[in-house]
């Protein structure tokens, strides 16, 4: 997913703002996260066409799934940029700490356990 996103980003993004192309919807008075979800909806329409047996010409159906996931992630980032520091809509704050690695607990089935 990251590879496809990075390849497409080189065509659309800017070094100082990787979401510049998505933020462009603000030039038309549309919040960036809403513009992003509009793009996600375009991917959903393509997937619906594929599900009905239609032919998709430019991107593969798998690329459309990946694009949809990327747009959802970008939309969340852009949405959070518009929110105050603490969640006001009942959302649960995200714990951004990484857990410590756990030892491998694979079973050696030869010992009867």
Buried (B, 14 or more C-beta within 10 A) or exposed (E): EEEBBEEBBEEEBEEEEBBBBBBEBEEEEEBBBBBBBBBBEBBBEBBEBBEEEEEEEEBEEEBBBBBBBBBEEBBEBBBEEEEEEEEEEEEEEEEEEEEEEEEEEEEEEEEEE
